[in-house]
Amino acid sequence: MDQNESKIFSLEVDDIAKSHMLEMGRWGKFLSIVGFIMIGLMILVGLFSSVALSAVTASSLLGGITGMGLFLIYLIMGAILFYPTFSLFRFATNIKPALNTMNREQFNTAFANLKSMFKYWGIMMIIILSLYGIVILFAIVGLAS
């Protein structure tokens, strides 16, 4: 390693950066708690709507999706959202004690969780954009024929 690389890896957290990270932790904790609540509500809505849909005759409103099918869709959506929410929560709960005690291992764990959240959303975005591309391709082929 040359002199510049060595300086980069021995960065110190000054008071301004520390206050920004503590604020990130507070907002991260708030957003993750709201995320957990929303995931719980999503699953409850899926459960109640599946019960309501089952009470009604096989509905063609949703393309023939049964009550259990609707519940599974909501459950899958909740499961997809759980990991990044949990990673954000773990970042938020690790960053404050890491900065207060100057614990490098806990600090690295906090940022590893934040990295995991961003990596997860990046992969999800690639998947979603790929699916959009496939849908657009099929739409173009369908219109051409």
C-alpha positions, 0 to 999 in steps of 0.5 A, a space after each residue: 500500500 502506498 501512503 494515500 491508501 494507508 490514510 484512507 483506511 485509518 480514517 477517524 470519525 470526527 464530531 460532525 461525522 459522528 453526529 450525522 451517523 447518530 442521526 442516521 441511526 435515529 432515522 434508521 430506527 424510526 424507519 425500520 420500526 415503521 417498516 415492521 409495523 407496515 409488514 405486519 399490517 400488510 400480512 393482516 390485510 392479506 389475511 382479512 382480504 383472503 377471508 373476505 374473498 373466500 366468503 364471496 364466490 370465486 371472484 373474477 375481479 382479481 383474475 380468479 385469485 383465491 383467498 389463499 392465493 391473495 394471502 400468499 401474495 401479501 405474505 411473499 411481499 412481507 417476506 421480501 420487505 422483511 430482510 432490508 427492514 431488519 438490516 436497517 434495524 440492525 444498523 440503527 441499533 449498532 451504530 449508536 453504541 459503537 460510536 459512544 464506546 468507540 467499538 470498531 467491531 460494532 461499528 463495522 457490524 453496523 455498516 455491514 448491515 447498512 451495506 447489506 440493505 443497499 445491496 439487497 435493494 440494488 439486486 431487487 432493482 435489477 430484478 424489477 428492471 429485468 422483469 419490466 424489460 421482459 414485459 415490454 419485449 413481450 408487449 412489443 412482440 404481441 403488438 407486432 403479431 
